[in-house]
């Protein structure tokens, strides 16, 4: 794909140089809007807008939505009023909302001045919902039918108005704006008679979502029920919009990207890596690095407290990295498993004791296995084969027992902290590998030196 993109860019460059604009239009008209957006973003500030203006109106609007916000801003500033209106007319309400949220105030003012009153009202309505709520990602463009409508009338209604709707495969039936039921286009097409009222085809067991429901729960609903669209209702059970499948996928991608960034010890960013400046990457990373550096000082304090013991048995120092690494890895395994289950809605805080009990049993099995392997490795490889006289039977016992206990402690901590974070309102991903590792490092040293002090001194 990368090779094809490079070849296409060179071809378009040549066509621009030769001013063969009709050929450029013919090439881009056959491509998916997502690919067109990617191509345009690779051109400079002069050629990019030129190529964009050659696109058919529908492809131009679809490609525009797929572009990074900084590219969108540059294009909008270069648009004439007519060009801007043409693009905005092709956008769905939720796409216009996303655009407004990402643009600076002066650009937003211009955008809102070029949309009709109804669209502006819908945009303002959606912007009032909390950032992470279902209402913030819904669209108000859906097919709504009324009780008593015949199949023929419903089909005619879809033909007339469906082209402007985000989704018309599922139609919603309301009475006094309250959601009564749903039916699909398939139900309408397979009806025996066009004069049959939709009341007879209606499915009343409609699953809906509230405007203030968290976006992550919305994604879980799509995953669980395989919806193409999900109706959104307000406090009075009035239908106010729908969330389409593609919007749920976008939320899933955003949430996953955010979790990965947090788990890696970085602040999430909306920009792609290649479009991020070194200074913006610095800002994303430095805060976490400072926090983790400070938290790691606890490890140094623990080692300092046991300095005399280490001086008497210097060989103990050699096994600190192995114990800390194993503890960190063990804690990360548990935390990642629990975080995933939390994101899928498989776990709640009420499951804490069950999770701890399961992880204790798992950690005992892992700890014993690792402890035996460590003991054999120390006595056979390090002591006899490598002929290291400092590794005695008791040193091997200390390290092996510390290994088993470290694994148990690490896994319990790893499974507990994400659940506690969720309970108090933090993102569980914050308690992922970086924080787990720091905490477990300190605990593993306390366990290690405690056992060493009891056995060797």
C-alpha positions in Angstrom: 0.0 0.0 0.0 2.8 2.4 0.9 4.5 1.7 -2.5 1.2 2.3 -4.3 0.7 5.6 -2.5 4.2 6.8 -3.3 3.7 5.9 -7.0 0.3 7.7 -7.1 1.7 10.8 -5.5 4.4 11.0 -8.2 1.8 10.5 -10.9 -0.4 13.3 -9.5 2.7 15.6 -9.1 3.4 15.0 -12.8 -0.2 15.7 -13.8 -0.3 18.9 -11.7 2.9 20.0 -13.3 1.4 19.4 -16.8 -1.9 20.9 -15.7 -3.9 17.8 -16.7 -6.6 18.4 -14.1 -9.3 16.3 -15.8 -7.0 13.3 -15.5 -6.4 14.0 -11.8 -10.2 14.2 -11.3 -10.7 10.9 -13.2 -8.1 9.1 -11.0 -9.4 10.4 -7.6 -13.1 9.8 -8.5 -12.4 6.1 -8.6 -10.8 6.0 -5.2 -12.3 5.6 -1.7 -12.7 8.9 0.2 -10.4 7.6 3.0 -7.6 7.0 0.5 -8.2 10.4 -1.2 -7.9 12.1 2.2 -4.6 10.3 2.9 -3.2 11.3 -0.5 -4.2 15.0 -0.2 -2.6 15.3 3.2 0.8 14.3 1.7 0.8 17.3 -0.6 2.0 20.8 0.2 -0.3 23.8 1.0 -0.5 24.7 -2.7 -1.1 21.4 -4.3 -3.4 19.9 -1.6 -6.2 22.4 -1.9 -5.9 22.3 -5.7 -6.4 18.6 -5.8 -9.3 18.9 -3.3 -11.2 21.4 -5.5 -11.1 18.9 -8.3 -13.0 16.3 -6.4 -16.8 15.6 -6.9 -18.8 17.2 -4.1 -19.7 14.0 -2.3 -16.2 12.5 -2.4 -14.8 15.9 -1.3 -17.1 16.0 1.8 -16.3 12.4 2.7 -12.6 12.9 2.3 -12.7 16.2 4.2 -14.1 14.4 7.3 -11.3 11.9 7.2 -8.5 14.5 7.3 -6.6 15.7 10.4 -7.9 18.8 12.0 -5.0 21.0 11.1 -5.5 20.1 7.4 -9.2 20.8 7.7 -8.5 24.2 9.2 -6.2 25.2 6.4 -8.7 24.1 3.8 -11.6 26.0 5.4 -9.5 29.2 5.6 -8.9 28.8 1.8 -12.5 28.0 1.0 -14.8 30.5 -0.6 -18.2 30.9 1.1 -19.8 28.8 -1.7 -17.2 26.0 -1.3 -17.6 25.9 2.5 -21.4 25.7 2.2 -21.2 22.9 -0.3 -19.0 20.9 2.0 -21.1 21.5 5.1 -24.3 20.6 3.2 -22.9 17.1 2.7 -21.9 16.5 6.3 -24.1 14.7 8.9 -24.8 16.6 12.1 -22.5 14.6 14.2 -19.7 15.1 11.6 -20.3 18.9 11.8 -20.2 18.7 15.6 -16.8 17.0 15.4 -15.6 19.7 13.1 -16.8 22.5 15.4 -15.2 20.9 18.4 -11.8 20.7 16.7 -11.6 24.2 15.1 -10.5 27.5 16.7 -13.2 30.0 17.6 -12.9 32.2 14.5 -13.3 29.2 12.2 -16.2 27.9 14.2 -18.0 31.2 13.8 -17.6 31.0 10.1 -18.8 27.4 9.9 -21.9 28.1 12.0 -22.7 31.1 9.7 -22.9 28.8 6.7 -25.3 26.1 8.1 -29.1 26.5 8.2 -31.0 27.3 11.4 -32.1 23.7 12.0 -28.6 22.3 11.6 -27.2 25.0 13.9 -29.8 24.1 16.6 -28.9 20.4 16.3 -25.2 21.2 16.6 -25.8 23.3 19.7 -28.0 20.6 21.2 -25.3 17.9 20.8 -22.6 20.2 22.1 -24.4 20.6 25.4 -24.0 16.9 26.3 -20.9 15.8 28.3 -17.9 15.0 26.2 -17.8 11.3 27.0 -21.6 10.8 26.8 -23.7 9.0 24.1 -25.4 12.3 23.4 -22.1 13.8 22.3 -21.6 11.3 19.4 -25.2 10.8 18.3 -26.7 12.3 15.1 -30.3 13.6 14.8 -30.6 12.4 11.3 -32.6 9.1 11.3 -35.8 7.7 9.7 -38.8 8.3 11.9 -42.2 6.8 11.2 -45.6 7.3 12.9 -48.1 4.7 14.0 -50.8 4.0 11.4 -48.5 4.5 8.5 -48.8 1.8 5.8 -45.9 -0.1 4.3 -46.3 1.7 1.0 -46.3 5.1 2.7 -43.2 4.1 4.8 -41.3 3.1 1.7 -42.2 6.3 -0.1 -41.1 8.2 3.0 -37.7 6.5 3.0 -37.3 7.2 -0.8 -38.0 10.8 -0.2 -36.0 11.5 3.0 -33.7 8.6 3.5 -30.9 10.0 1.3 -30.2 12.7 3.9 -30.2 10.3 6.9 -27.2 8.8 8.6 -28.9 5.3 8.6 -32.2 4.2 7.1 -31.8 0.4 7.3 -33.5 0.6 10.7 -36.6 2.8 11.0 -37.9 4.0 14.4 -41.6 4.5 15.2 -42.5 7.2 17.7 -45.7 8.6 19.2 -45.5 12.1 20.8 -41.7 11.8 20.2 -41.5 8.7 22.5 -39.9 5.6 21.1 -42.5 2.9 20.5 -40.7 0.4 18.3 -38.6 -0.3 15.3 -38.6 -2.1 12.0 -36.2 -2.7 9.3 -36.2 -1.9 5.6 -36.2 -5.7 5.1 -39.5 -5.9 7.1 -41.0 -3.3 4.8 -39.8 -4.9 1.5 -41.0 -8.4 2.5 -44.4 -7.3 3.6 -47.2 -9.1 1.7 -49.2 -5.9 1.0 -48.3 -2.3 0.7 -51.5 -1.4 2.5 -50.5 -3.3 5.7 -50.0 -0.9 8.6 -46.5 -0.9 10.1 -48.1 -1.5 13.5 -48.4 -5.1 12.5 -44.7 -5.4 11.7 -43.5 -3.4 14.6 -40.9 -4.8 17.1 -41.6 -3.2 20.4 -38.7 -4.7 22.3 -36.4 -1.8 21.5 -33.0 -1.5 23.2 -32.1 2.2 23.6 -29.4 4.2 25.3 -29.6 7.3 27.4 -28.1 10.6 26.3 -25.8 10.7 29.4 -24.6 7.1 29.1 -20.8 6.7 28.9 -19.4 6.2 25.4 -17.7 3.0 26.5 -21.0 1.5 27.4 -22.3 2.4 24.0 -19.5 0.4 22.4 -20.3 -2.5 24.7 -23.9 -2.4 23.5 -22.9 -2.6 19.9 -20.5 -5.4 20.6 -23.1 -7.4 22.5 -26.1 -6.9 20.3 -24.5 -6.5 16.8 -26.5 -3.3 16.2 -26.2 -1.3 13.0 -27.6 1.7 14.9 -28.7 2.4 18.4 -31.5 4.8 19.4 -30.8 7.5 22.0 -33.5 8.8 24.3 -33.6 11.6 26.9 -34.8 11.7 30.5 -38.4 11.5 29.4 -37.8 8.6 27.0 -38.2 10.8 24.0 -36.1 9.8 21.0 -33.5 12.4 20.2 -31.1 10.7 17.9 -29.2 7.6 16.9 -25.6 6.3 17.1 -24.5 4.6 14.0 -22.1 1.6 13.9 -19.3 3.6 12.3 -19.4 6.2 15.1 -19.2 3.4 17.6 -16.1 2.0 15.8 -14.5 5.5 16.0 -15.2 5.6 19.8 -13.7 2.1 20.1 -10.5 3.2 18.2 -10.2 6.4 20.3 -10.7 4.6 23.6 -8.2 1.9 22.6 -5.6 4.5 21.5 -6.1 6.4 24.7 -5.7 3.3 26.9 -2.5 2.3 25.0 -1.0 5.7 25.5 -1.9 5.8 29.2 -0.6 2.2 29.7 2.6 3.2 28.1 3.0 6.2 30.4 2.0 9.0 28.0 -0.7 11.6 27.6 -3.1 10.7 24.7 -2.9 12.8 21.6 -5.3 13.4 18.7 -2.4 13.8 16.2 -0.7 11.0 14.3 2.9 10.3 15.2 4.4 11.8 12.0 2.3 15.0 12.4 3.4 15.4 16.1 6.3 17.8 16.7 9.1 16.8 19.0 7.9 19.4 21.5 4.4 18.0 21.5 5.8 14.5 22.1 7.9 15.9 24.9 4.8 17.4 26.6 3.0 14.0 26.2 5.8 12.1 27.9 7.6 14.3 30.3 4.9 14.5 33.0 4.6 10.8 33.3 8.4 10.3 33.2 8.8 12.8 36.1 6.0 11.1 38.1 7.4 7.7 37.6 11.0 8.9 38.4 9.8 10.3 41.7 7.8 7.3 42.6 10.8 5.1 41.8 12.7 6.8 44.6 10.9 4.5 47.0 12.9 1.6 45.5 16.1 3.4 46.3 15.0 4.2 49.8 14.3 0.5 50.5 17.7 -0.6 49.1 19.4 2.1 51.3 17.6 0.8 54.4 19.1 -2.7 53.7 22.5 -1.4 52.8 24.2 -3.2 55.7 22.6 -6.5 54.8 23.7 -6.1 51.1 27.3 -5.3 52.2 27.4 -8.6 54.2 25.9 -10.6 51.3 26.8 -8.8 48.1 25.6 -11.6 45.9 22.0 -10.7 46.9 22.3 -7.6 44.8 22.7 -9.7 41.6 19.2 -11.1 41.9 17.4 -7.8 42.4 16.8 -7.1 38.7 15.4 -10.7 38.2 13.0 -10.4 41.1 11.8 -6.9 40.2 11.4 -7.8 36.5 9.4 -11.0 37.3 7.3 -9.1 39.8 6.6 -6.3 37.3 5.7 -8.8 34.5 3.4 -10.7 36.8 1.6 -7.6 38.0 1.2 -6.4 34.4 -0.3 -9.7 33.3 -3.0 -9.4 35.9 -3.7 -5.7 35.4 -4.0 -6.0 31.6 -6.4 -9.0 32.0 -8.5 -7.1 34.5 -8.4 -3.8 32.5 -9.6 -5.6 29.4 -12.4 -7.3 31.3 -13.5 -3.9 32.7 -13.5 -2.4 29.3 -15.7 -5.2 28.0 -18.1 -4.9 30.9 -17.2 -8.4 32.2 -16.2 -7.2 35.6 -17.5 -4.8 38.3 -16.1 -3.7 41.6 -18.4 -6.1 43.3 -16.3 -8.9 41.7 -13.2 -7.8 43.6 -13.0 -10.7 46.0 -13.7 -13.3 43.3 -10.9 -11.7 41.2 -8.5 -11.7 44.1 -9.2 -15.3 45.0 -8.7 -16.4 41.3 -5.5 -14.5 41.0 -4.2 -15.9 44.3 -4.7 -19.4 43.0 -3.1 -18.5 39.7 -0.2 -16.8 41.3 0.5 -19.7 43.6 0.8 -22.0 40.6 3.0 -19.5 38.7 5.0 -18.7 41.8 5.8 -22.3 42.7 6.8 -23.1 39.1 9.1 -20.1 38.8 10.5 -20.7 42.3 11.4 -24.3 41.5 12.9 -23.2 38.1 14.9 -20.5 39.9 16.2 -22.8 42.6 17.4 -25.4 40.1 19.0 -22.7 38.0 20.9 -21.1 40.9 22.2 -24.4 42.3 23.0 -26.3 39.0 23.9 -23.5 36.6 25.2 -20.6 38.7 26.7 -22.6 41.6 28.1 -25.8 40.0 28.5 -25.1 36.3 29.6 -21.5 36.6 31.4 -22.3 39.8 30.2 -19.4 41.9 30.9 -20.1 45.6 28.9 -17.2 46.8 25.6 -18.9 45.8 25.0 -21.2 48.7 22.0 -23.4 49.4 20.5 -20.8 51.7 21.0 -18.0 49.2 19.1 -20.1 46.6 16.3 -20.7 49.2 16.0 -17.0 49.9 15.9 -16.0 46.2 13.5 -18.8 45.3 11.1 -18.2 48.2 11.2 -14.4 47.4 10.4 -15.2 43.8 7.3 -17.1 44.8 6.0 -14.5 47.2 6.8 -11.7 44.8 4.7 -13.3 42.1 1.8 -13.7 44.5 2.0 -10.2 45.8 2.4 -8.7 42.3 -0.6 -10.5 40.8 -2.9 -9.5 43.8 -1.8 -5.9 43.4 -2.1 -6.1 39.6 -5.7 -7.3 39.7 -6.8 -5.0 42.6 -5.6 -1.5 41.6 -7.6 -1.3 38.2 -10.8 -2.3 40.0 -10.1 0.3 42.7 -9.4 3.0 40.1 -12.6 2.2 38.3 -14.5 2.5 41.6 -13.2 5.9 42.5 -13.7 7.2 38.9 -10.2 7.0 37.4 -9.4 5.3 34.1 -8.3 1.8 35.0 -5.6 2.0 32.3 -3.8 4.5 34.6 -3.1 1.6 36.9 -1.5 -0.4 34.1 2.0 -1.7 33.7 3.9 1.5 34.6 2.3 2.1 38.0 2.0 -1.6 38.8 5.7 -2.1 38.0 6.7 0.8 40.3 4.6 -0.4 43.2 5.6 -4.1 42.8 9.3 -3.2 42.6 9.0 -1.7 46.0 7.0 -4.6 47.4 9.3 -7.2 45.9 12.4 -5.6 47.5 10.6 -5.5 50.9 9.7 -9.2 50.6 13.2 -10.1 49.3 15.2 -8.3 52.0 12.7 -9.4 54.7 13.3 -13.1 53.8 17.1 -12.6 53.5 17.2 -11.0 56.9 15.3 -13.8 58.5 17.3 -16.6 56.8 20.8 -15.3 56.3 21.4 -12.8 59.2 
